[in-house]
Amino acid sequence: MTDWDQCYREGNTPWNRGLPSPALAEYLARQPLNGRVFVPGCGLGHDVALLAKQGAQPTGFDISPLAHEKARATHPDLPPETFVLGDLYALPEAFLEAFDAMVEHTCLSAMPPEWRPRYRDAVASVLKPGGLIVGVWYINPDLDPGETGPPYPLPLSELDALFADGFEVVEDYVPEVGYEGRVGRERLRVLRKVG
Ligand SMILES: C[S@@+](CC[C@H](N)C(=O)[O-])C[C@H]1O[C@@H](n2cnc3c(N)ncnc32)[C@H](O)[C@@H]1O
């Protein structure tokens, strides 16, 4: 189990690039999200700030108290309640079917593979019927020999299988933009909750 708060305490946060996901930003420039948007594992909240700037009502959600504190401090222009401290696997009841969309960006890839169905159930539970998952799925992280993660590689076939029931694919491509070193290793897939 990763101690996320310890990662933030030690500054061991290689995922934090200080700016929103370029692939997400490129998508949102074409297809801005409206309404309430859930961002689990939001870290310091760069994606959350972008969504707010574009007119959505984002909720950045993270399990690390220090990340939560830092997200609020990094974005003093956003109302503090934009950032909520909590566990994706023990969601507040008020979140159930409360969101029009959610954004995935390096949250699932941080979870052990056996948690993927729990992740799917959790994110599905917060979405209204017809709600969107806009995902920058980290498909091909490089691992050192012998390492298994995090980040945990997510084969495309597993992403397909995970959302085969109850979701339809709206858009799907390999983004041409990304953080340095990430281009070609991510997949932008948008899913809609159906039924
Ligand atoms: C790899 S980091 C990515 C952070 C952010 N998305 C970014 O790209 O900068 C994963 C984040 O998920 C958070 N996290 C891990 N498990 C979580 C859980 N069960 N519920 C909510 N957040 C969680 C961690 O604290 C961490 O901030």
The ligand as an ORCA input file, in Angstrom:
! r2SCAN-3c Opt
* xyz 0 1
  C      -0.236      9.450     -8.857
  S      -1.034     10.665     -7.876
  C      -1.801     11.693     -9.123
  C      -2.225     13.067     -8.647
  C      -2.817     13.973     -9.724
  N      -3.887     13.317    -10.447
  C      -1.729     14.445    -10.664
  O      -1.619     13.890    -11.790
  O      -0.958     15.341    -10.287
  C      -2.427      9.758     -7.204
  C      -3.243     10.578     -6.239
  O      -4.339      9.784     -5.804
  C      -4.539      9.991     -4.417
  N      -5.240      8.784     -3.920
  C      -4.728      7.540     -3.770
  N      -5.649      6.697     -3.281
  C      -6.795      7.428     -3.130
  C      -8.096      7.123     -2.645
  N      -8.421      5.895     -2.226
  N      -9.011      8.117     -2.618
  C      -8.692      9.382     -3.034
  N      -7.481      9.727     -3.490
  C      -6.526      8.763     -3.538
  C      -3.131     10.208     -3.862
  O      -3.100     10.877     -2.632
  C      -2.489     11.016     -4.980
  O      -2.638     12.402     -4.804
*
